[in-house]
Amino acid sequence: MGFIVGIDGTAGSGKGTVAKNIANKLKLLNIDTGSTYRCVALAALRANAIKNGVIDEKKVIELLNKISIEIENTPSGDKVYLNGEDVTKKIREKDVSQVVSPVSSIEEVRYKMVDLQRKMAEGKDIIMEGRDICTYVFPNADVKIYLDASVEERARRRLLEMQEKKIEITYEEVLDNIIKRDNNDKTKKIGALKLAPDSIVIDTTNLSIEEVENKIIGIIQKKREKI
């Protein structure tokens, strides 16, 4: 078993950026769990398993054995492949963002993706971020972190990300989506966002990305010294 760093937290709290940067600095394998669920959501949209926001769970479940997902860490960022196709940008588009949370709430989807994530991590020193990494995927992680920030700040950050990717969306739409996402993430029957009893909580509202990273790196280094 390798060294495992788990980062849970709310949408827009900085989990993804922080995990990628720390992975590069400490030579850890970064596994973006959110990308795996986004791939399933994209596949479901393409297969017409989602129409007008209504999800045909049976069709989504049938897709699970027909898709392959790979994540490649590169110096310029992660590359995400769905059935061999680079979908790195497509899985971040608005139509996918609007359905990824309910898709990931489907039990069979959750079990399939957790199994995939655990296989990706076998025998490696990793950093993994998501909603239930420290409570379910890797409850025995060496380091457990929980990130959060005010909903307004998280919406502001997410809007900037989408604007950089040339995705047309308003602040109000992003804010509404995050509020709905929070509610869905925290009330799921499986994979709900919860604070693990031994997680270290970091409020990122008034912190820069670098400040958050330095806090977490310090925690990781102290843990490694004890092993």
PyMOL commands that set and color helices and strands:
alter all, ss='L'
color gray80, all
select helices_A, chain A and resi 15-26+33-46+57-66+90-92+94-97+100-104+107-121+133-137+151-164+171-187+209-226
alter helices_A, ss='H'
color red, helices_A
select strands_A, chain A and resi 4-9+29-32+50-51+54-55+69-74+77-82+85-86+126-130+143-148+200-203
alter strands_A, ss='S'
color yellow, strands_A
deselect
rebuild
show_as cartoon
